[in-house]
Structures are given as C-alpha cells and as structure tokens.
Amino acid sequence: QVQLVESGGGLVQAGGSLRLSCAASGRIFSINDMGWYRQAPGKQRELVATLTRDHTTNYADSVKGRFTISRDIAKNTVDLQMNDLKPEDTAVYYCNAQILTMAPLLQYLEVWGQGTLVTVSS
C-alpha cells in the first residue's frame, strides 16, 4: 500500500510565506506526475501546480509568480513554496501523485494525501 503525507500548513498573515511538503511511502517502483491541489470552503478542488518526472511544471494562473513546486525524485517528495500569500489562498491543500506500485499487479495508482489546511488572514 502506498500513501502520501503532507506537512507544513498553518496560519499566516497576508503577504507571508509557507512551505508545504509531501512524502510518498510504501512499495513504490516509480512516480510519474506529482502535484498540489486545493479546496476552499464551498468550492470544488482545483489544481495549484503539477510537476512531471522530467520537471515540466504547470501552475494555476492565480498562483503564477508566487508559488513554486519542486520535487526530489530520489526521495519521492514534492514541495510547494508559497510566497506573497493572499486570503483567497485559504484552503485545504492536497498532495497528488501517480505512483507505480503492486496493487496487486504492477500498475499506476492515483494517490491523494489527507490534506493540510492553509489559512491566510487579512
């Protein structure tokens, strides 16, 4: 069984910074795309940023220039550096990854973390 565990959420004032981290564990053969999504109260989950294995990035327009996604392929981790945070960034942030594992046959599974809350006060 594979899982993703996020850390780094919390309360920050507008204009501040936070760094989210996500670590994958379990029987992992490879990880394809990794990324971050968020869900604000009363809204649908939305993409924040993704990063492919060959380091191609994709960002939501609302976070471009403020957020940076990075990953360590050897350690199976992905981070999200969030700068110049705004109240509208308040949400539960979820880590996502496409993980090659035995389930029970060798296949890619889409795995989600449990989420970490980011609250930005004005």
C-alpha positions as CSV (number, residue, x, y, z in Angstrom):
1,Q,0.0,0.0,0.0
2,V,1.2,3.5,-0.8
3,Q,0.4,6.8,0.8
4,L,1.1,10.5,0.7
5,V,1.7,12.5,3.9
6,E,1.6,16.3,3.8
7,S,3.0,18.8,6.3
8,G,3.6,22.5,6.6
9,G,0.2,24.0,6.6
10,G,-0.8,26.6,9.2
11,L,-1.9,30.2,9.8
12,V,-0.1,33.1,8.1
13,Q,-0.8,36.7,7.5
14,A,-1.3,38.1,4.0
15,G,2.0,38.7,2.3
16,G,3.6,35.9,4.3
17,S,5.1,32.6,3.1
18,L,4.6,28.9,3.8
19,R,6.2,25.7,2.5
20,L,4.2,22.6,2.1
21,S,5.9,19.2,1.9
22,C,4.6,15.8,0.8
23,A,6.3,12.5,1.1
24,A,5.3,9.2,-0.6
25,S,5.9,5.9,1.1
26,G,5.1,2.3,0.6
27,R,6.0,-0.1,-2.2
28,I,7.0,2.4,-4.9
29,F,8.6,1.5,-8.1
30,S,8.3,4.9,-9.7
31,I,6.3,8.1,-9.5
32,N,5.1,9.9,-12.6
33,D,3.4,13.3,-12.1
34,M,3.2,14.9,-8.6
35,G,1.3,17.9,-7.7
36,W,-0.7,20.1,-5.4
37,Y,-4.4,20.8,-5.4
38,R,-6.6,22.8,-3.1
39,Q,-10.2,23.1,-2.0
40,A,-11.6,26.2,-0.4
41,P,-14.8,26.0,1.7
42,G,-17.8,25.7,-0.6
43,K,-15.7,25.3,-3.7
44,Q,-14.5,22.5,-5.9
45,R,-11.0,21.1,-5.7
46,E,-8.7,22.9,-8.1
47,L,-5.2,22.4,-9.5
48,V,-2.5,24.5,-7.9
49,A,0.7,23.1,-9.5
50,T,2.0,19.9,-11.1
51,L,5.4,18.7,-11.9
52,T,6.2,15.8,-14.2
53,R,9.1,13.4,-13.8
54,D,11.0,15.4,-16.4
55,H,10.4,18.6,-14.4
56,T,7.8,20.2,-16.6
57,T,5.7,22.4,-14.5
58,N,2.1,23.6,-14.7
59,Y,0.6,26.3,-12.5
60,A,-2.8,27.8,-12.0
61,D,-2.9,31.3,-13.2
62,S,-3.8,32.6,-9.8
63,V,-0.5,31.4,-8.2
64,K,1.9,32.0,-11.1
65,G,4.9,34.1,-9.9
66,R,4.0,33.4,-6.2
67,F,4.2,29.6,-5.8
68,T,7.0,27.2,-6.8
69,I,6.7,23.5,-7.0
70,S,9.7,21.2,-6.7
71,R,10.4,17.5,-6.2
72,D,13.1,15.1,-5.2
73,I,12.7,12.0,-7.3
74,A,15.2,10.0,-5.2
75,K,13.3,10.8,-2.0
76,N,9.8,10.6,-3.5
77,T,8.9,14.1,-2.2
78,V,7.3,17.2,-3.6
79,D,7.2,20.6,-2.0
80,L,5.2,23.8,-2.6
81,Q,6.8,27.1,-1.7
82,M,4.1,29.7,-1.3
83,N,5.1,33.4,-1.2
84,D,3.0,36.5,-1.0
85,L,0.0,34.6,0.3
86,K,-3.4,36.1,-0.1
87,P,-6.6,35.5,1.9
88,E,-8.0,33.8,-1.3
89,D,-5.3,31.1,-1.0
90,T,-7.0,29.8,2.2
91,A,-7.9,26.2,1.5
92,V,-7.1,22.6,2.3
93,Y,-4.1,21.7,0.2
94,Y,-3.8,18.1,-1.1
95,C,-0.8,16.3,-2.5
96,N,-1.4,14.1,-5.5
97,A,0.8,11.6,-7.3
98,Q,0.7,8.9,-9.9
99,I,2.5,6.0,-8.3
100,L,3.7,2.8,-9.9
101,T,3.0,0.0,-7.4
102,M,1.8,-3.5,-7.0
103,A,-2.0,-3.3,-6.5
104,P,-2.0,-6.4,-6.8
105,L,-0.5,-6.2,-10.3
106,L,2.1,-3.6,-11.3
107,Q,0.1,-0.5,-12.2
108,Y,-0.1,3.2,-11.8
109,L,-2.4,4.4,-9.0
110,E,-3.6,7.9,-8.4
111,V,-3.0,8.6,-4.8
112,W,-4.1,11.6,-2.6
113,G,-2.8,12.8,0.7
114,Q,-5.1,13.6,3.6
115,G,-4.8,17.4,3.1
116,T,-3.2,20.2,5.1
117,L,-5.0,23.4,6.0
118,V,-3.6,26.7,5.0
119,T,-5.3,29.8,6.4
120,V,-4.3,33.3,5.3
121,S,-5.5,36.2,7.4
122,S,-6.0,39.7,6.0
